[in-house]
Amino acid sequence: MVDCGVPFPMLSDAGGEIGKLYGVFDEASKVENRGRFIIDPDGVIQGYEVLVPPVGRNLNETLRQIQALQLVRKTGGAEATPSGWKPGKKTLKPGINLVGKVWEEWQVSMADD
C-alpha cells in the first residue's frame, strides 16, 4: 500500500528509462506521456492508454476494463464484453455466429440495460 492509500504499486521514472521501453517518453520535452498499462498475471499487456500530460484519464473506465479482462480470462475467452459492458450485464459469445453481427448483438445487449 502506498502512503497515500493507493492499494497497488505506482511507478516513478525520473530518468525515463522505463518510459522509453514502453514508448511513452517524449524526448523533446524530456517527460513521459501519461501511460496506463494493464498487465495480466502472465506479464502480458492486455490493454493500454497513452495520453499527453494535459489530458486526464478516466478511472472508472480503467476499472471497467480490468473487470472485463478478468471475466474474459476467467471464462477462457468463452465470453466477450461489448463496449460499455459492466459486471452483471450481458456478454457476447465469440464464434462464427457472431461474425458480421457484432453491432446487432451489441445493440441487443445495450437494450437489456
MMTF fields as JSON, N, C-alpha, C and O atoms, coordinates in Angstrom:
{
  "mmtfVersion": "1.0.0",
  "mmtfProducer": "UNKNOWN",
  "numBonds": 451,
  "numAtoms": 452,
  "numGroups": 113,
  "numChains": 1,
  "numModels": 1,
  "chainsPerModel": [1],
  "groupsPerChain": [113],
  "chainIdList": ["A"],
  "bondAtomList": [4, 2, 8, 6, 12, 10, 16, 14, 20, 18, 24, 22, 28, 26, 32, 30, 36, 34, 40, 38, 44, 42, 48, 46, 52, 50, 56, 54, 60, 58, 64, 62, 68, 66, 72, 70, 76, 74, 80, 78, 84, 82, 88, 86, 92, 90, 96, 94, 100, 98, 104, 102, 108, 106, 112, 110, 116, 114, 120, 118, 124, 122, 128, 126, 132, 130, 136, 134, 140, 138, 144, 142, 148, 146, 152, 150, 156, 154, 160, 158, 164, 162, 168, 166, 172, 170, 176, 174, 180, 178, 184, 182, 188, 186, 192, 190, 196, 194, 200, 198, 204, 202, 208, 206, 212, 210, 216, 214, 220, 218, 224, 222, 228, 226, 232, 230, 236, 234, 240, 238, 244, 242, 248, 246, 252, 250, 256, 254, 260, 258, 264, 262, 268, 266, 272, 270, 276, 274, 280, 278, 284, 282, 288, 286, 292, 290, 296, 294, 300, 298, 304, 302, 308, 306, 312, 310, 316, 314, 320, 318, 324, 322, 328, 326, 332, 330, 336, 334, 340, 338, 344, 342, 348, 346, 352, 350, 356, 354, 360, 358, 364, 362, 368, 366, 372, 370, 376, 374, 380, 378, 384, 382, 388, 386, 392, 390, 396, 394, 400, 398, 404, 402, 408, 406, 412, 410, 416, 414, 420, 418, 424, 422, 428, 426, 432, 430, 436, 434, 440, 438, 444, 442, 448, 446],
  "bondOrderList": [1, 1, 1, 1, 1, 1, 1, 1, 1, 1, 1, 1, 1, 1, 1, 1, 1, 1, 1, 1, 1, 1, 1, 1, 1, 1, 1, 1, 1, 1, 1, 1, 1, 1, 1, 1, 1, 1, 1, 1, 1, 1, 1, 1, 1, 1, 1, 1, 1, 1, 1, 1, 1, 1, 1, 1, 1, 1, 1, 1, 1, 1, 1, 1, 1, 1, 1, 1, 1, 1, 1, 1, 1, 1, 1, 1, 1, 1, 1, 1, 1, 1, 1, 1, 1, 1, 1, 1, 1, 1, 1, 1, 1, 1, 1, 1, 1, 1, 1, 1, 1, 1, 1, 1, 1, 1, 1, 1, 1, 1, 1, 1],
  "groupList": [{"groupName": "MET", "atomNameList": ["N", "CA", "C", "O"], "elementList": ["N", "C", "C", "O"], "formalChargeList": [0, 0, 0, 0], "bondAtomList": [1, 0, 2, 1, 3, 2], "bondOrderList": [1, 1, 2], "singleLetterCode": "M", "chemCompType": "L-PEPTIDE LINKING"}, {"groupName": "VAL", "atomNameList": ["N", "CA", "C", "O"], "elementList": ["N", "C", "C", "O"], "formalChargeList": [0, 0, 0, 0], "bondAtomList": [1, 0, 2, 1, 3, 2], "bondOrderList": [1, 1, 2], "singleLetterCode": "V", "chemCompType": "L-PEPTIDE LINKING"}, {"groupName": "ASP", "atomNameList": ["N", "CA", "C", "O"], "elementList": ["N", "C", "C", "O"], "formalChargeList": [0, 0, 0, 0], "bondAtomList": [1, 0, 2, 1, 3, 2], "bondOrderList": [1, 1, 2], "singleLetterCode": "D", "chemCompType": "L-PEPTIDE LINKING"}, {"groupName": "CYS", "atomNameList": ["N", "CA", "C", "O"], "elementList": ["N", "C", "C", "O"], "formalChargeList": [0, 0, 0, 0], "bondAtomList": [1, 0, 2, 1, 3, 2], "bondOrderList": [1, 1, 2], "singleLetterCode": "C", "chemCompType": "L-PEPTIDE LINKING"}, {"groupName": "GLY", "atomNameList": ["N", "CA", "C", "O"], "elementList": ["N", "C", "C", "O"], "formalChargeList": [0, 0, 0, 0], "bondAtomList": [1, 0, 2, 1, 3, 2], "bondOrderList": [1, 1, 2], "singleLetterCode": "G", "chemCompType": "PEPTIDE LINKING"}, {"groupName": "PRO", "atomNameList": ["N", "CA", "C", "O"], "elementList": ["N", "C", "C", "O"], "formalChargeList": [0, 0, 0, 0], "bondAtomList": [1, 0, 2, 1, 3, 2], "bondOrderList": [1, 1, 2], "singleLetterCode": "P", "chemCompType": "L-PEPTIDE LINKING"}, {"groupName": "PHE", "atomNameList": ["N", "CA", "C", "O"], "elementList": ["N", "C", "C", "O"], "formalChargeList": [0, 0, 0, 0], "bondAtomList": [1, 0, 2, 1, 3, 2], "bondOrderList": [1, 1, 2], "singleLetterCode": "F", "chemCompType": "L-PEPTIDE LINKING"}, {"groupName": "LEU", "atomNameList": ["N", "CA", "C", "O"], "elementList": ["N", "C", "C", "O"], "formalChargeList": [0, 0, 0, 0], "bondAtomList": [1, 0, 2, 1, 3, 2], "bondOrderList": [1, 1, 2], "singleLetterCode": "L", "chemCompType": "L-PEPTIDE LINKING"}, {"groupName": "SER", "atomNameList": ["N", "CA", "C", "O"], "elementList": ["N", "C", "C", "O"], "formalChargeList": [0, 0, 0, 0], "bondAtomList": [1, 0, 2, 1, 3, 2], "bondOrderList": [1, 1, 2], "singleLetterCode": "S", "chemCompType": "L-PEPTIDE LINKING"}, {"groupName": "ALA", "atomNameList": ["N", "CA", "C", "O"], "elementList": ["N", "C", "C", "O"], "formalChargeList": [0, 0, 0, 0], "bondAtomList": [1, 0, 2, 1, 3, 2], "bondOrderList": [1, 1, 2], "singleLetterCode": "A", "chemCompType": "L-PEPTIDE LINKING"}, {"groupName": "GLU", "atomNameList": ["N", "CA", "C", "O"], "elementList": ["N", "C", "C", "O"], "formalChargeList": [0, 0, 0, 0], "bondAtomList": [1, 0, 2, 1, 3, 2], "bondOrderList": [1, 1, 2], "singleLetterCode": "E", "chemCompType": "L-PEPTIDE LINKING"}, {"groupName": "ILE", "atomNameList": ["N", "CA", "C", "O"], "elementList": ["N", "C", "C", "O"], "formalChargeList": [0, 0, 0, 0], "bondAtomList": [1, 0, 2, 1, 3, 2], "bondOrderList": [1, 1, 2], "singleLetterCode": "I", "chemCompType": "L-PEPTIDE LINKING"}, {"groupName": "LYS", "atomNameList": ["N", "CA", "C", "O"], "elementList": ["N", "C", "C", "O"], "formalChargeList": [0, 0, 0, 0], "bondAtomList": [1, 0, 2, 1, 3, 2], "bondOrderList": [1, 1, 2], "singleLetterCode": "K", "chemCompType": "L-PEPTIDE LINKING"}, {"groupName": "TYR", "atomNameList": ["N", "CA", "C", "O"], "elementList": ["N", "C", "C", "O"], "formalChargeList": [0, 0, 0, 0], "bondAtomList": [1, 0, 2, 1, 3, 2], "bondOrderList": [1, 1, 2], "singleLetterCode": "Y", "chemCompType": "L-PEPTIDE LINKING"}, {"groupName": "ASN", "atomNameList": ["N", "CA", "C", "O"], "elementList": ["N", "C", "C", "O"], "formalChargeList": [0, 0, 0, 0], "bondAtomList": [1, 0, 2, 1, 3, 2], "bondOrderList": [1, 1, 2], "singleLetterCode": "N", "chemCompType": "L-PEPTIDE LINKING"}, {"groupName": "ARG", "atomNameList": ["N", "CA", "C", "O"], "elementList": ["N", "C", "C", "O"], "formalChargeList": [0, 0, 0, 0], "bondAtomList": [1, 0, 2, 1, 3, 2], "bondOrderList": [1, 1, 2], "singleLetterCode": "R", "chemCompType": "L-PEPTIDE LINKING"}, {"groupName": "GLN", "atomNameList": ["N", "CA", "C", "O"], "elementList": ["N", "C", "C", "O"], "formalChargeList": [0, 0, 0, 0], "bondAtomList": [1, 0, 2, 1, 3, 2], "bondOrderList": [1, 1, 2], "singleLetterCode": "Q", "chemCompType": "L-PEPTIDE LINKING"}, {"groupName": "THR", "atomNameList": ["N", "CA", "C", "O"], "elementList": ["N", "C", "C", "O"], "formalChargeList": [0, 0, 0, 0], "bondAtomList": [1, 0, 2, 1, 3, 2], "bondOrderList": [1, 1, 2], "singleLetterCode": "T", "chemCompType": "L-PEPTIDE LINKING"}, {"groupName": "TRP", "atomNameList": ["N", "CA", "C", "O"], "elementList": ["N", "C", "C", "O"], "formalChargeList": [0, 0, 0, 0], "bondAtomList": [1, 0, 2, 1, 3, 2], "bondOrderList": [1, 1, 2], "singleLetterCode": "W", "chemCompType": "L-PEPTIDE LINKING"}],
  "groupTypeList": [0, 1, 2, 3, 4, 1, 5, 6, 5, 0, 7, 8, 2, 9, 4, 4, 10, 11, 4, 12, 7, 13, 4, 1, 6, 2, 10, 9, 8, 12, 1, 10, 14, 15, 4, 15, 6, 11, 11, 2, 5, 2, 4, 1, 11, 16, 4, 13, 10, 1, 7, 1, 5, 5, 1, 4, 15, 14, 7, 14, 10, 17, 7, 15, 16, 11, 16, 9, 7, 16, 7, 1, 15, 12, 17, 4, 4, 9, 10, 9, 17, 5, 8, 4, 18, 12, 5, 4, 12, 12, 17, 7, 12, 5, 4, 11, 14, 7, 1, 4, 12, 1, 18, 10, 10, 18, 16, 1, 8, 0, 9, 2, 2],
  "groupIdList": [1, 2, 3, 4, 5, 6, 7, 8, 9, 10, 11, 12, 13, 14, 15, 16, 17, 18, 19, 20, 21, 22, 23, 24, 25, 26, 27, 28, 29, 30, 31, 32, 33, 34, 35, 36, 37, 38, 39, 40, 41, 42, 43, 44, 45, 46, 47, 48, 49, 50, 51, 52, 53, 54, 55, 56, 57, 58, 59, 60, 61, 62, 63, 64, 65, 66, 67, 68, 69, 70, 71, 72, 73, 74, 75, 76, 77, 78, 79, 80, 81, 82, 83, 84, 85, 86, 87, 88, 89, 90, 91, 92, 93, 94, 95, 96, 97, 98, 99, 100, 101, 102, 103, 104, 105, 106, 107, 108, 109, 110, 111, 112, 113],
  "secStructList": [7, 7, 6, 6, 1, 7, 1, 1, 7, 7, 7, 7, 7, 6, 6, 7, 2, 2, 2, 2, 2, 2, 6, 7, 3, 3, 6, 6, 6, 6, 3, 3, 7, 3, 3, 3, 3, 3, 3, 7, 6, 6, 1, 7, 3, 3, 3, 3, 3, 3, 3, 7, 6, 6, 1, 7, 7, 7, 2, 2, 2, 2, 2, 2, 2, 2, 2, 2, 2, 2, 2, 2, 2, 2, 6, 6, 6, 1, 7, 5, 7, 7, 6, 6, 7, 7, 6, 6, 1, 7, 7, 5, 7, 7, 1, 4, 4, 4, 6, 6, 7, 2, 2, 2, 2, 2, 2, 2, 2, 2, 2, 6, 7],
  "xCoordList": [0.853, 0.0, 0.893, 1.811, 0.617, 1.335, 0.799, -0.383, 1.644, 1.252, -0.029, -0.782, -0.292, -1.489, -2.75, -3.828, -2.646, -3.815, -4.063, -5.048, -3.215, -3.384, -3.007, -1.895, -3.911, -3.671, -2.827, -2.908, -2.029, -1.165, 0.083, 0.073, 1.163, 2.397, 2.272, 1.656, 2.862, 2.913, 4.373, 5.245, 4.635, 6.0, 6.379, 5.594, 7.576, 8.151, 9.391, 10.233, 9.499, 10.566, 11.254, 11.163, 11.952, 12.554, 13.502, 13.562, 14.232, 15.176, 14.578, 15.235, 13.344, 12.677, 13.053, 12.663, 13.815, 14.264, 13.099, 13.071, 12.151, 11.009, 10.081, 9.544, 9.892, 9.064, 9.569, 8.78, 10.878, 11.45, 11.137, 10.844, 11.197, 10.881, 9.433, 9.145, 8.535, 7.113, 6.706, 5.55, 7.632, 7.349, 6.527, 5.829, 6.597, 5.811, 6.677, 6.149, 7.998, 8.894, 9.003, 9.313, 8.751, 8.838, 10.221, 10.498, 11.078, 12.462, 12.521, 13.389, 11.614, 11.652, 11.441, 12.155, 10.467, 10.167, 10.821, 10.79, 11.411, 12.079, 11.123, 11.527, 9.854, 8.868, 8.111, 8.113, 7.48, 6.686, 5.247, 4.7, 4.641, 3.209, 2.571, 3.188, 1.346, 0.657, 0.262, -0.507, 0.801, 0.516, -0.126, 0.24, -1.087, -1.733, -1.658, -2.176, -1.017, -0.842, -1.489, -1.192, -2.367, -2.987, -2.238, -2.276, -1.561, -0.713, -1.31, -1.577, -1.524, -2.165, -1.181, 0.011, -1.674, -0.799, 0.353, 1.335, 0.241, 1.314, 2.339, 3.307, 2.132, 3.06, 2.802, 3.663, 1.629, 1.291, 0.426, -0.559, 0.796, -0.007, -1.322, -1.328, -2.433, -3.755, -4.468, -5.404, -4.035, -4.641, -3.728, -2.954, -3.823, -3.046, -3.701, -4.471, -3.365, -3.841, -2.713, -2.14, -2.395, -1.336, -1.91, -2.433, -1.796, -2.311, -1.227, -0.332, -1.3, -0.358, -0.655, -1.791, 0.366, 0.195, -1.014, -1.597, -1.43, -2.561, -3.928, -4.912, -4.003, -5.294, -5.456, -4.6, -6.555, -6.824, -7.347, -7.798, -7.277, -7.754, -9.031, -9.387, -9.718, -10.984, -10.792, -10.708, -10.724, -10.51, -11.629, -11.372, -12.871, -13.994, -13.848, -14.158, -13.378, -13.181, -12.044, -12.128, -10.993, -9.888, -10.375, -10.051, -11.146, -11.677, -12.615, -12.59, -13.441, -14.347, -13.559, -13.921, -12.482, -11.664, -10.991, -10.908, -10.515, -9.905, -10.939, -10.636, -12.156, -13.216, -13.547, -13.756, -13.595, -13.879, -12.759, -13.024, -11.52, -10.39, -10.377, -10.038, -10.742, -10.803, -11.87, -11.647, -13.029, -14.096, -13.665, -13.856, -13.089, -12.649, -11.604, -11.633, -10.688, -9.666, -10.306, -9.963, -11.24, -11.911, -12.664, -12.69, -13.276, -14.054, -13.213, -13.734, -11.925, -11.056, -11.395, -11.126, -11.975, -12.335, -13.69, -14.055, -14.446, -15.77, -16.806, -17.898, -16.466, -17.352, -16.559, -15.371, -17.226, -16.623, -17.499, -18.714, -16.885, -17.626, -17.787, -16.795, -19.031, -19.234, -18.844, -18.607, -18.779, -18.454, -19.394, -20.61, -18.821, -19.639, -20.098, -20.829, -19.691, -20.093, -19.7, -18.659, -20.561, -20.278, -20.609, -21.43, -19.988, -20.275, -21.78, -22.501, -22.218, -23.63, -24.433, -25.575, -23.853, -24.554, -24.261, -23.356, -25.037, -24.921, -23.55, -23.005, -23.02, -21.78, -22.106, -23.222, -21.128, -21.276, -20.528, -19.544, -20.993, -20.339, -19.554, -20.148, -18.23, -17.43, -17.658, -17.834, -17.651, -17.8, -18.228, -18.458, -18.331, -18.678, -20.05, -20.281, -20.962, -22.301, -22.293, -23.259, -21.206, -21.104, -20.509, -20.638, -19.861, -19.204, -20.237, -21.244, -19.966, -20.86, -22.092, -22.927, -22.216, -23.404, -23.057, -23.915, -21.81, -21.402, -22.262, -22.736, -22.47, -23.262, -24.677, -25.193, -25.294, -26.652, -26.698, -27.577, -25.756, -25.704, -25.395, -25.933, -24.534, -24.194, -25.424, -25.663, -26.203, -27.421, -28.388, -29.002, -28.53, -29.418, -28.925, -29.719, -27.613, -27.067, -27.274, -27.524, -27.176, -27.381, -28.856, -29.18, -29.753, -31.178, -31.585, -32.573, -30.831, -31.125, -30.781, -31.193, -30.025, -29.58, -30.708, -30.507],
  "yCoordList": [-1.177, 0.0, 1.231, 1.35, 2.12, 3.387, 4.296, 4.223, 5.147, 6.006, 6.79, 7.038, 7.181, 7.98, 7.132, 7.671, 5.822, 4.958, 4.202, 3.469, 4.351, 3.614, 2.146, 1.877, 1.202, -0.19, -1.011, -2.239, -0.349, -1.052, -0.217, 0.992, -0.859, -0.094, 0.91, 0.634, 2.07, 3.089, 3.328, 3.119, 3.761, 3.889, 5.346, 6.136, 5.68, 6.974, 6.688, 5.877, 7.342, 7.051, 8.348, 8.777, 8.973, 10.286, 10.322, 11.339, 9.262, 9.257, 8.842, 8.943, 8.378, 7.991, 6.631, 6.287, 5.836, 4.533, 3.597, 2.975, 3.499, 2.601, 3.199, 2.475, 4.513, 5.179, 4.94, 4.797, 4.898, 4.607, 3.18, 2.927, 2.245, 0.848, 0.686, -0.101, 1.441, 1.355, 2.327, 2.333, 3.136, 4.045, 5.264, 5.824, 5.692, 6.841, 8.041, 9.079, 7.908, 9.01, 9.961, 9.543, 11.235, 12.263, 12.905, 13.689, 12.567, 13.065, 14.593, 15.203, 15.211, 16.661, 17.397, 18.353, 16.951, 17.636, 16.965, 17.498, 15.798, 15.033, 14.616, 14.496, 14.398, 13.873, 12.731, 12.582, 11.951, 10.847, 11.285, 12.04, 10.805, 10.961, 10.078, 9.128, 10.393, 9.611, 8.263, 8.189, 7.212, 5.879, 5.008, 5.049, 4.221, 3.254, 1.922, 1.779, 0.946, -0.363, -1.4, -1.456, -2.221, -3.306, -4.575, -5.019, -5.144, -6.313, -7.492, -7.404, -8.599, -9.758, -10.522, -10.215, -11.514, -12.268, -12.984, -13.353, -13.181, -13.827, -12.812, -13.187, -11.523, -10.481, -9.958, -9.294, -10.246, -9.821, -8.559, -8.514, -7.546, -6.323, -6.644, -7.078, -6.427, -6.695, -5.421, -5.477, -4.286, -3.02, -1.881, -1.988, -0.799, 0.378, 1.622, 1.574, 2.731, 4.033, 5.014, 5.031, 5.823, 6.818, 8.173, 8.336, 9.128, 10.464, 11.493, 11.244, 12.632, 13.706, 14.228, 14.14, 14.773, 15.173, 16.067, 15.896, 17.01, 17.86, 17.159, 17.734, 15.94, 15.26, 14.236, 13.373, 14.34, 13.428, 12.089, 11.936, 11.12, 9.777, 9.503, 10.257, 8.431, 8.082, 6.807, 5.716, 6.935, 5.795, 4.77, 3.566, 5.234, 4.296, 3.415, 2.225, 3.987, 3.194, 2.198, 1.064, 2.61, 1.684, 0.505, -0.644, 0.775, -0.305, -1.215, -2.434, -0.62, -1.416, -2.346, -3.509, -1.828, -2.648, -3.791, -4.91, -3.52, -4.574, -5.652, -6.842, -5.251, -6.222, -7.046, -8.255, -6.397, -7.108, -8.089, -9.226, -7.66, -8.549, -9.734, -10.85, -9.497, -10.579, -11.6, -12.805, -11.121, -12.027, -12.851, -14.067, -12.189, -12.892, -13.948, -15.06, -13.603, -14.562, -15.728, -16.886, -15.418, -16.46, -17.45, -18.648, -16.945, -17.813, -18.417, -19.134, -18.132, -18.669, -18.144, -18.81, -16.968, -16.382, -16.839, -16.537, -17.566, -18.039, -16.925, -17.07, -15.808, -14.658, -13.42, -13.3, -12.515, -11.245, -10.129, -10.284, -9.017, -7.904, -6.798, -6.277, -6.435, -5.362, -4.009, -3.887, -3.012, -1.652, -1.211, -1.374, -0.649, -0.163, -1.251, -0.958, -2.494, -3.599, -3.304, -2.706, -3.738, -3.654, -4.999, -5.742, -5.328, -6.603, -6.8, -5.894, -8.011, -8.351, -8.128, -8.579, -7.44, -7.192, -8.322, -9.13, -8.359, -9.406, -9.365, -8.3, -10.552, -10.676, -11.265, -11.723, -11.246, -11.849, -13.18, -13.355, -14.095, -15.394, -15.38, -15.423, -15.322, -15.312, -16.584, -17.668, -16.437, -17.592, -17.181, -16.004, -18.152, -17.907, -17.243, -16.472, -17.538, -16.939, -15.439, -14.744, -14.936, -13.514, -12.701, -11.477, -13.371, -12.679, -11.875, -12.412, -10.59, -9.71, -9.285, -8.544, -9.747, -9.429, -8.767, -8.64, -8.347, -7.756, -6.548, -6.416, -5.66, -4.459, -4.829, -4.264, -5.774, -6.207, -6.778, -6.425, -7.651, -8.249, -7.208, -7.265, -6.264, -5.203, -4.36, -4.008, -4.036, -3.254, -4.0, -3.394, -5.291, -6.103, -6.087, -5.951, -6.225, -6.245, -4.893, -4.847, -3.794, -2.459, -2.229, -1.54, -2.801, -2.654, -3.364, -2.99, -4.38, -5.122, -4.333, -4.701, -3.246, -2.467, -1.762, -1.071],
  "zCoordList": [0.0, 0.0, 0.0, 0.811, -0.897, -0.971, 0.131, 0.468, 0.694, 1.81, 1.567, 2.508, 0.331, 0.048, -0.046, -0.301, 0.154, 0.161, -1.126, -1.217, -2.116, -3.368, -3.092, -2.638, -3.359, -2.978, -3.961, -3.967, -4.779, -5.712, -5.925, -5.69, -6.37, -6.562, -7.7, -8.729, -7.494, -8.542, -8.863, -8.019, -10.067, -10.556, -10.778, -11.301, -10.376, -10.704, -11.547, -11.163, -12.671, -13.626, -14.032, -15.182, -13.066, -13.291, -14.487, -15.178, -14.751, -15.861, -17.19, -18.226, -17.172, -18.403, -18.947, -20.063, -18.176, -18.682, -19.0, -20.062, -18.089, -18.309, -19.361, -20.199, -19.321, -20.326, -21.741, -22.674, -21.893, -23.216, -23.635, -24.803, -22.69, -23.003, -23.474, -24.376, -22.852, -23.187, -24.295, -24.716, -24.761, -25.86, -25.476, -26.321, -24.206, -23.782, -23.395, -22.998, -23.507, -23.157, -24.333, -25.448, -24.089, -25.118, -25.035, -24.127, -25.983, -25.979, -26.04, -25.415, -26.781, -26.953, -25.629, -25.325, -24.848, -23.586, -22.386, -21.277, -22.607, -21.547, -20.423, -19.266, -20.778, -19.828, -20.497, -21.719, -19.673, -20.211, -20.406, -19.602, -21.481, -21.628, -20.565, -20.084, -20.206, -19.186, -19.782, -20.74, -19.199, -19.7, -18.649, -17.474, -19.085, -18.215, -18.934, -20.042, -18.31, -18.91, -18.01, -16.816, -18.566, -17.809, -18.187, -19.335, -17.211, -17.432, -16.693, -15.495, -17.396, -16.77, -15.873, -15.863, -15.123, -14.221, -14.927, -14.284, -16.235, -17.0, -17.505, -18.166, -17.196, -17.626, -19.027, -19.604, -19.586, -20.943, -20.876, -20.138, -21.642, -21.689, -22.395, -23.547, -21.695, -22.252, -22.692, -23.49, -22.18, -22.559, -22.167, -21.216, -22.899, -22.538, -23.107, -24.066, -22.477, -22.933, -22.672, -21.583, -23.654, -23.504, -23.924, -25.026, -23.015, -23.258, -22.971, -22.164, -23.617, -23.324, -21.916, -21.45, -21.234, -19.835, -19.52, -18.449, -20.386, -20.001, -20.014, -19.548, -20.534, -20.666, -19.553, -19.36, -18.825, -17.723, -18.194, -19.329, -17.292, -17.585, -16.81, -15.904, -17.161, -16.536, -15.716, -16.28, -14.396, -13.52, -13.639, -13.606, -13.777, -13.9, -15.135, -15.085, -16.241, -17.46, -17.274, -17.745, -16.599, -16.325, -15.488, -15.791, -14.446, -13.604, -14.399, -14.233, -15.263, -16.099, -17.012, -17.187, -17.59, -18.472, -17.706, -18.213, -16.5, -15.688, -15.378, -15.469, -15.013, -14.732, -15.973, -15.882, -17.123, -18.373, -18.696, -19.085, -18.539, -18.809, -17.843, -18.236, -16.587, -15.614, -16.004, -15.89, -16.465, -16.888, -18.096, -18.127, -19.079, -20.283, -19.922, -20.45, -19.029, -18.591, -17.85, -18.087, -16.949, -16.145, -17.036, -16.754, -18.11, -18.995, -20.112, -20.966, -20.108, -21.147, -22.533, -23.534, -22.599, -23.888, -24.397, -25.533, -23.57, -23.986, -23.95, -24.501, -23.3, -23.256, -23.67, -23.371, -24.353, -24.747, -24.202, -24.081, -23.878, -23.305, -24.339, -24.849, -24.654, -25.627, -25.047, -23.845, -25.89, -25.472, -24.363, -24.464, -23.3, -22.197, -21.237, -20.29, -21.453, -20.58, -19.14, -18.867, -18.229, -16.798, -16.171, -16.71, -15.041, -14.384, -14.18, -13.762, -14.489, -14.362, -15.63, -15.728, -16.597, -17.861, -18.847, -18.639, -19.909, -20.922, -21.606, -21.894, -21.851, -22.613, -23.975, -24.219, -24.847, -26.168, -26.181, -25.462, -26.987, -27.143, -28.454, -29.532, -28.371, -29.598, -30.411, -29.855, -31.704, -32.573, -33.958, -34.233, -34.816, -36.216, -36.342, -37.273, -35.41, -35.468, -35.189, -35.504, -34.601, -34.279, -35.43, -35.456, -36.377, -37.489, -38.277, -38.738, -38.418, -39.155, -38.375, -38.893, -37.125, -36.335, -35.002, -34.129, -34.847, -33.567, -33.239, -32.11, -34.21, -33.961, -33.51, -32.546, -34.207, -33.874, -32.45, -31.664, -32.129, -30.793, -29.73, -28.624, -30.061, -29.119, -28.814, -27.659, -29.836, -29.646, -28.741, -27.863, -28.939, -28.097, -26.656, -25.725, -26.472, -25.109, -24.429, -23.224, -25.172, -24.587, -24.268, -23.3, -25.073, -24.822, -23.537, -22.905, -23.153, -21.931, -20.672, -19.572, -20.834, -19.649, -18.992, -17.993]
}
